């Protein structure tokens, strides 16, 4: 069975996708096969989220509530299945349940400690809640986690790109621009880096946090 997930990307659009012909996940130091029933329920939840309309809030609430039921059941079946946690966070954010989303991200980190994207997301949520000092602490923790991943995989352009984006929240926009431009110069054919370059160049922090 192919697996759907809403990926927490540094570009930070919420995207539904299927992983290519696999159901394995890397979590910590081990790789495991998530329970097929959990994957099936997760995929049903993502299908429901994909039906959300911009124009019918009452229907949207029903879709989100149903998606949460599927995701909770998926997690109950397989408590190590981090994609279900990640998707649950996105649903809770769309419902405005910020505290609950933080709790789910804590649970996610307990099973996937190197998931810097989850830590960074906590920073965004805390900043949205007006808890600036706590947000900064999370951004620093995310940077440390990304850098540890980079030591194990120095050529990982995705991690380097995410770090460049993270500098928008830790230092200033110029540092982020310098980092991504250097990466683009070193990898001129990488379209992902070019996309991130545009994101960073046009980035509006206040708008991003308000809409997160």
Phi and psi in degrees as GROMACS dihedral restraints (atoms count N, CA, C in turn):
[ dihedral_restraints ]
;  ai    aj    ak    al  type     phi  dphi    fc
    3     4     5     6     1   -78.3    20    10
    4     5     6     7     1   158.3    20    10
    6     7     8     9     1  -118.4    20    10
    7     8     9    10     1   131.8    20    10
    9    10    11    12     1   -98.4    20    10
   10    11    12    13     1   148.3    20    10
   12    13    14    15     1  -152.8    20    10
   13    14    15    16     1   153.3    20    10
   15    16    17    18     1  -100.3    20    10
   16    17    18    19     1   108.8    20    10
   18    19    20    21     1   -86.3    20    10
   19    20    21    22     1   135.3    20    10
   21    22    23    24     1   -84.0    20    10
   22    23    24    25     1    93.8    20    10
   24    25    26    27     1   -98.3    20    10
   25    26    27    28     1   157.1    20    10
   27    28    29    30     1   -66.4    20    10
   28    29    30    31     1   -27.4    20    10
   30    31    32    33     1   -65.2    20    10
   31    32    33    34     1   -24.9    20    10
   33    34    35    36     1    67.8    20    10
   34    35    36    37     1    24.9    20    10
   36    37    38    39     1   -85.9    20    10
   37    38    39    40     1   147.5    20    10
   39    40    41    42     1   -88.2    20    10
   40    41    42    43     1   116.6    20    10
   42    43    44    45     1  -122.5    20    10
   43    44    45    46     1   133.6    20    10
   45    46    47    48     1   -93.8    20    10
   46    47    48    49     1   134.4    20    10
   48    49    50    51     1  -155.3    20    10
   49    50    51    52     1   169.8    20    10
   51    52    53    54     1  -115.8    20    10
   52    53    54    55     1   137.7    20    10
   54    55    56    57     1   -77.2    20    10
   55    56    57    58     1   150.9    20    10
   57    58    59    60     1   -74.1    20    10
   58    59    60    61     1   107.6    20    10
   60    61    62    63     1    46.1    20    10
   61    62    63    64     1    41.2    20    10
   63    64    65    66     1  -153.8    20    10
   64    65    66    67     1   156.3    20    10
   66    67    68    69     1  -128.7    20    10
   67    68    69    70     1     9.7    20    10
   69    70    71    72     1   -81.5    20    10
   70    71    72    73     1   150.7    20    10
   72    73    74    75     1  -130.6    20    10
   73    74    75    76     1   145.9    20    10
   75    76    77    78     1   -95.8    20    10
   76    77    78    79     1   122.1    20    10
   78    79    80    81     1  -134.3    20    10
   79    80    81    82     1   112.3    20    10
   81    82    83    84     1    67.7    20    10
   82    83    84    85     1  -124.6    20    10
   84    85    86    87     1  -101.5    20    10
   85    86    87    88     1    -3.6    20    10
   87    88    89    90     1  -116.5    20    10
   88    89    90    91     1   155.4    20    10
   90    91    92    93     1  -117.1    20    10
   91    92    93    94     1   135.7    20    10
   93    94    95    96     1  -140.1    20    10
   94    95    96    97     1   166.4    20    10
   96    97    98    99     1   -99.4    20    10
   97    98    99   100     1   114.2    20    10
   99   100   101   102     1   -63.3    20    10
  100   101   102   103     1   151.2    20    10
  102   103   104   105     1   -59.6    20    10
  103   104   105   106     1   133.0    20    10
  105   106   107   108     1   -63.3    20    10
  106   107   108   109     1   -31.9    20    10
  108   109   110   111     1   -69.5    20    10
  109   110   111   112     1   -36.5    20    10
  111   112   113   114     1   -65.3    20    10
  112   113   114   115     1   -41.5    20    10
  114   115   116   117     1   -62.0    20    10
  115   116   117   118     1   -42.6    20    10
  117   118   119   120     1   -61.3    20    10
  118   119   120   121     1   -43.9    20    10
  120   121   122   123     1   -67.4    20    10
  121   122   123   124     1   -39.9    20    10
  123   124   125   126     1   -60.0    20    10
  124   125   126   127     1   -43.5    20    10
  126   127   128   129     1   -64.6    20    10
  127   128   129   130     1   -36.7    20    10
  129   130   131   132     1   -63.1    20    10
  130   131   132   133     1   -40.8    20    10
  132   133   134   135     1   -62.4    20    10
  133   134   135   136     1   -43.9    20    10
  135   136   137   138     1   -65.7    20    10
  136   137   138   139     1   -36.2    20    10
  138   139   140   141     1   -60.9    20    10
  139   140   141   142     1   -42.0    20    10
  141   142   143   144     1   -64.7    20    10
  142   143   144   145     1   -43.0    20    10
  144   145   146   147     1   -61.6    20    10
  145   146   147   148     1   -34.9    20    10
  147   148   149   150     1   -67.8    20    10
  148   149   150   151     1   -15.5    20    10
  150   151   152   153     1   -90.3    20    10
  151   152   153   154     1    -3.4    20    10
  153   154   155   156     1   -61.2    20    10
  154   155   156   157     1   136.9    20    10
  156   157   158   159     1  -107.6    20    10
  157   158   159   160     1   150.8    20    10
  159   160   161   162     1   -78.5    20    10
  160   161   162   163     1    -6.5    20    10
  162   163   164   165     1  -120.0    20    10
  163   164   165   166     1    -1.2    20    10
  165   166   167   168     1  -135.8    20    10
  166   167   168   169     1    85.5    20    10
  168   169   170   171     1   -62.8    20    10
  169   170   171   172     1   -36.6    20    10
  171   172   173   174     1   -65.4    20    10
  172   173   174   175     1   -41.9    20    10
  174   175   176   177     1   -67.3    20    10
  175   176   177   178     1   -39.4    20    10
  177   178   179   180     1   -59.7    20    10
  178   179   180   181     1   -43.4    20    10
  180   181   182   183     1   -59.9    20    10
  181   182   183   184     1   -40.0    20    10
  183   184   185   186     1   -64.5    20    10
  184   185   186   187     1   -42.6    20    10
  186   187   188   189     1   -63.6    20    10
  187   188   189   190     1   -44.1    20    10
  189   190   191   192     1   -64.4    20    10
  190   191   192   193     1   -43.5    20    10
  192   193   194   195     1   -61.9    20    10
  193   194   195   196     1   -41.6    20    10
  195   196   197   198     1   -66.5    20    10
  196   197   198   199     1   -39.5    20    10
  198   199   200   201     1   -61.7    20    10
  199   200   201   202     1   -40.3    20    10
  201   202   203   204     1   -62.2    20    10
  202   203   204   205     1   -38.3    20    10
  204   205   206   207     1   -60.9    20    10
  205   206   207   208     1   -47.5    20    10
  207   208   209   210     1   -60.5    20    10
  208   209   210   211     1   -44.1    20    10
  210   211   212   213     1   -68.6    20    10
  211   212   213   214     1   -40.0    20    10
  213   214   215   216     1   -62.3    20    10
  214   215   216   217     1   -40.1    20    10
  216   217   218   219     1   -66.7    20    10
  217   218   219   220     1   -38.4    20    10
  219   220   221   222     1   -62.0    20    10
  220   221   222   223     1   -43.1    20    10
  222   223   224   225     1   -67.7    20    10
  223   224   225   226     1   -36.5    20    10
  225   226   227   228     1   -64.0    20    10
  226   227   228   229     1   -37.6    20    10
  228   229   230   231     1   -71.6    20    10
  229   230   231   232     1   -42.4    20    10
  231   232   233   234     1  -137.6    20    10
  232   233   234   235     1    96.2    20    10
  234   235   236   237     1   -71.9    20    10
  235   236   237   238     1    -7.4    20    10
  237   238   239   240     1   -99.5    20    10
  238   239   240   241     1     1.5    20    10
  240   241   242   243     1   -82.1    20    10
  241   242   243   244     1    90.6    20    10
  243   244   245   246     1   -69.9    20    10
  244   245   246   247     1   -24.5    20    10
  246   247   248   249     1   -60.8    20    10
  247   248   249   250     1   -35.9    20    10
  249   250   251   252     1   -66.7    20    10
  250   251   252   253     1   -39.1    20    10
  252   253   254   255     1   -62.7    20    10
  253   254   255   256     1   -45.5    20    10
  255   256   257   258     1   -60.2    20    10
  256   257   258   259     1   -44.2    20    10
  258   259   260   261     1   -68.0    20    10
  259   260   261   262     1   -35.2    20    10
  261   262   263   264     1   -62.9    20    10
  262   263   264   265     1   -39.3    20    10
  264   265   266   267     1   -58.8    20    10
  265   266   267   268     1   -44.8    20    10
  267   268   269   270     1   -62.6    20    10
  268   269   270   271     1   -38.6    20    10
  270   271   272   273     1   -65.4    20    10
  271   272   273   274     1   -45.4    20    10
  273   274   275   276     1   -62.4    20    10
  274   275   276   277     1   -38.0    20    10
  276   277   278   279     1   -63.5    20    10
  277   278   279   280     1   -41.5    20    10
  279   280   281   282     1   -66.1    20    10
  280   281   282   283     1   -26.9    20    10
  282   283   284   285     1   -87.5    20    10
  283   284   285   286     1    -2.6    20    10
  285   286   287   288     1    77.8    20    10
  286   287   288   289     1    16.8    20    10
  288   289   290   291     1   -93.3    20    10
  289   290   291   292     1    77.5    20    10
  291   292   293   294     1   -69.6    20    10
  292   293   294   295     1   -44.4    20    10
  294   295   296   297     1   -61.6    20    10
  295   296   297   298     1   -43.2    20    10
  297   298   299   300     1   -65.0    20    10
  298   299   300   301     1   -36.3    20    10
  300   301   302   303     1   -65.5    20    10
  301   302   303   304     1   -36.4    20    10
  303   304   305   306     1   -63.0    20    10
  304   305   306   307     1   -40.6    20    10
  306   307   308   309     1   -64.0    20    10
  307   308   309   310     1   -41.0    20    10
  309   310   311   312     1   -67.6    20    10
  310   311   312   313     1   -37.4    20    10
  312   313   314   315     1   -64.9    20    10
  313   314   315   316     1   -35.3    20    10
  315   316   317   318     1   -61.1    20    10
  316   317   318   319     1   -44.5    20    10
  318   319   320   321     1   -63.7    20    10
  319   320   321   322     1   -39.0    20    10
  321   322   323   324     1   -62.2    20    10
  322   323   324   325     1   -42.6    20    10
  324   325   326   327     1   -66.0    20    10
  325   326   327   328     1   -28.9    20    10
  327   328   329   330     1   -68.0    20    10
  328   329   330   331     1   -24.4    20    10
  330   331   332   333     1  -105.1    20    10
  331   332   333   334     1   -15.3    20    10
  333   334   335   336     1  -141.3    20    10
  334   335   336   337     1    80.0    20    10
  336   337   338   339     1   -68.1    20    10
  337   338   339   340     1   -19.9    20    10
  339   340   341   342     1   -93.6    20    10
  340   341   342   343     1    12.2    20    10
  342   343   344   345     1   -83.4    20    10
  343   344   345   346     1    78.9    20    10
  345   346   347   348     1   -61.0    20    10
  346   347   348   349     1   -30.2    20    10
  348   349   350   351     1   -59.7    20    10
  349   350   351   352     1   -36.7    20    10
  351   352   353   354     1   -68.5    20    10
  352   353   354   355     1   -40.0    20    10
  354   355   356   357     1   -65.2    20    10
  355   356   357   358     1   -43.6    20    10
  357   358   359   360     1   -61.3    20    10
  358   359   360   361     1   -39.7    20    10
  360   361   362   363     1   -62.3    20    10
  361   362   363   364     1   -37.7    20    10
  363   364   365   366     1   -60.1    20    10
  364   365   366   367     1   -39.0    20    10
  366   367   368   369     1   -60.5    20    10
  367   368   369   370     1   -43.8    20    10
  369   370   371   372     1   -61.2    20    10
  370   371   372   373     1   -43.9    20    10
  372   373   374   375     1   -65.2    20    10
  373   374   375   376     1   -44.7    20    10
  375   376   377   378     1   -62.9    20    10
  376   377   378   379     1   -39.2    20    10
  378   379   380   381     1   -64.5    20    10
  379   380   381   382     1   -40.5    20    10
  381   382   383   384     1   -61.2    20    10
  382   383   384   385     1   -32.9    20    10
  384   385   386   387     1   -82.4    20    10
  385   386   387   388     1    -1.5    20    10
  387   388   389   390     1    84.2    20    10
  388   389   390   391     1    12.3    20    10
  390   391   392   393     1   -98.8    20    10
  391   392   393   394     1    73.9    20    10
  393   394   395   396     1   -63.9    20    10
  394   395   396   397     1   -44.0    20    10
  396   397   398   399     1   -63.9    20    10
  397   398   399   400     1   -41.6    20    10
  399   400   401   402     1   -66.0    20    10
  400   401   402   403     1   -36.3    20    10
  402   403   404   405     1   -63.8    20    10
  403   404   405   406     1   -45.4    20    10
  405   406   407   408     1   -60.7    20    10
  406   407   408   409     1   -40.5    20    10
  408   409   410   411     1   -60.3    20    10
  409   410   411   412     1   -39.3    20    10
  411   412   413   414     1   -69.2    20    10
  412   413   414   415     1   -39.1    20    10
  414   415   416   417     1   -62.0    20    10
  415   416   417   418     1   -40.4    20    10
  417   418   419   420     1   -66.5    20    10
  418   419   420   421     1   -39.5    20    10
  420   421   422   423     1   -64.4    20    10
  421   422   423   424     1   -40.2    20    10
  423   424   425   426     1   -63.3    20    10
  424   425   426   427     1   -43.3    20    10
  426   427   428   429     1   -60.8    20    10
  427   428   429   430     1   -44.6    20    10
  429   430   431   432     1   -60.4    20    10
  430   431   432   433     1   -41.0    20    10
  432   433   434   435     1   -68.4    20    10
  433   434   435   436     1   -41.2    20    10
  435   436   437   438     1   -61.2    20    10
  436   437   438   439     1   -43.5    20    10
  438   439   440   441     1   -65.1    20    10
  439   440   441   442     1   -35.0    20    10
  441   442   443   444     1   -65.5    20    10
  442   443   444   445     1   -41.5    20    10
  444   445   446   447     1   -63.0    20    10
  445   446   447   448     1   -37.5    20    10
  447   448   449   450     1   -67.9    20    10
  448   449   450   451     1   -32.9    20    10
  450   451   452   453     1   -62.7    20    10
  451   452   453   454     1   -36.0    20    10
  453   454   455   456     1   -79.7    20    10
  454   455   456   457     1   -19.2    20    10
  456   457   458   459     1  -146.2    20    10
  457   458   459   460     1    73.1    20    10
  459   460   461   462     1   -59.5    20    10
  460   461   462   463     1   -25.0    20    10
  462   463   464   465     1   -92.7    20    10
  463   464   465   466     1    11.1    20    10
  465   466   467   468     1   -76.0    20    10
  466   467   468   469     1   101.8    20    10
  468   469   470   471     1   -69.9    20    10
  469   470   471   472     1   -29.2    20    10
  471   472   473   474     1   -62.8    20    10
  472   473   474   475     1   -43.9    20    10
  474   475   476   477     1   -65.6    20    10
  475   476   477   478     1   -43.3    20    10
  477   478   479   480     1   -62.6    20    10
  478   479   480   481     1   -38.2    20    10
  480   481   482   483     1   -65.4    20    10
  481   482   483   484     1   -42.3    20    10
  483   484   485   486     1   -63.4    20    10
  484   485   486   487     1   -38.4    20    10
  486   487   488   489     1   -63.1    20    10
  487   488   489   490     1   -42.0    20    10
  489   490   491   492     1   -58.8    20    10
  490   491   492   493     1   -43.9    20    10
  492   493   494   495     1   -62.9    20    10
  493   494   495   496     1   -40.6    20    10
  495   496   497   498     1   -63.0    20    10
  496   497   498   499     1   -29.3    20    10
  498   499   500   501     1   -61.5    20    10
  499   500   501   502     1   -21.6    20    10
  501   502   503   504     1   -60.0    20    10
  502   503   504   505     1   -26.0    20    10
  504   505   506   507     1  -104.2    20    10
  505   506   507   508     1   -13.1    20    10
  507   508   509   510     1  -106.9    20    10
  508   509   510   511     1   -32.7    20    10
  510   511   512   513     1  -125.7    20    10
  511   512   513   514     1  -104.8    20    10
  513   514   515   516     1  -146.0    20    10
  514   515   516   517     1   173.3    20    10
  516   517   518   519     1   -63.8    20    10
  517   518   519   520     1   -34.5    20    10
  519   520   521   522     1   -62.3    20    10
  520   521   522   523     1   -40.0    20    10
  522   523   524   525     1   -64.3    20    10
  523   524   525   526     1   -41.8    20    10
  525   526   527   528     1   -63.3    20    10
  526   527   528   529     1   -43.2    20    10
  528   529   530   531     1   -63.5    20    10
  529   530   531   532     1   -43.5    20    10
  531   532   533   534     1   -59.7    20    10
  532   533   534   535     1   -44.0    20    10
  534   535   536   537     1   -63.1    20    10
  535   536   537   538     1   -47.8    20    10
  537   538   539   540     1   -71.3    20    10
  538   539   540   541     1   -34.7    20    10
  540   541   542   543     1   -65.8    20    10
  541   542   543   544     1   -38.4    20    10
  543   544   545   546     1   -63.4    20    10
  544   545   546   547     1   -40.5    20    10
  546   547   548   549     1   -64.7    20    10
  547   548   549   550     1   -39.5    20    10
  549   550   551   552     1   -66.2    20    10
  550   551   552   553     1   -40.2    20    10
  552   553   554   555     1   -62.4    20    10
  553   554   555   556     1   -37.2    20    10
  555   556   557   558     1   -78.2    20    10
  556   557   558   559     1   -22.2    20    10
  558   559   560   561     1  -136.4    20    10
  559   560   561   562     1    68.0    20    10
  561   562   563   564     1   -65.3    20    10
  562   563   564   565     1   -15.6    20    10
  564   565   566   567     1   -99.5    20    10
  565   566   567   568     1     3.0    20    10
  567   568   569   570     1   -86.5    20    10
  568   569   570   571     1   109.0    20    10
  570   571   572   573     1   -69.6    20    10
  571   572   573   574     1   -30.0    20    10
  573   574   575   576     1   -62.2    20    10
  574   575   576   577     1   -41.0    20    10
  576   577   578   579     1   -66.9    20    10
  577   578   579   580     1   -38.4    20    10
  579   580   581   582     1   -63.7    20    10
  580   581   582   583     1   -40.1    20    10
  582   583   584   585     1   -63.6    20    10
  583   584   585   586     1   -44.5    20    10
  585   586   587   588     1   -63.4    20    10
  586   587   588   589     1   -35.9    20    10
  588   589   590   591     1   -58.9    20    10
  589   590   591   592     1   -41.9    20    10
  591   592   593   594     1   -67.5    20    10
  592   593   594   595     1   -40.3    20    10
  594   595   596   597     1   -59.3    20    10
  595   596   597   598     1   -47.3    20    10
  597   598   599   600     1   -67.4    20    10
  598   599   600   601     1   -42.3    20    10
  600   601   602   603     1   -60.4    20    10
  601   602   603   604     1   -40.3    20    10
  603   604   605   606     1   -96.8    20    10
  604   605   606   607     1     9.7    20    10
  606   607   608   609     1   -68.5    20    10
  607   608   609   610     1   134.7    20    10
  609   610   611   612     1  -121.1    20    10
  610   611   612   613     1   105.2    20    10
  612   613   614   615     1   -62.0    20    10
  613   614   615   616     1   -46.2    20    10
  615   616   617   618     1   -60.5    20    10
  616   617   618   619     1   -43.8    20    10
  618   619   620   621     1   -66.5    20    10
  619   620   621   622     1   -41.4    20    10
  621   622   623   624     1   -60.8    20    10
  622   623   624   625     1   -48.4    20    10
  624   625   626   627     1   -65.3    20    10
  625   626   627   628     1   -39.6    20    10
  627   628   629   630     1   -62.1    20    10
  628   629   630   631     1   -34.8    20    10
  630   631   632   633     1   -94.7    20    10
  631   632   633   634     1    -4.6    20    10
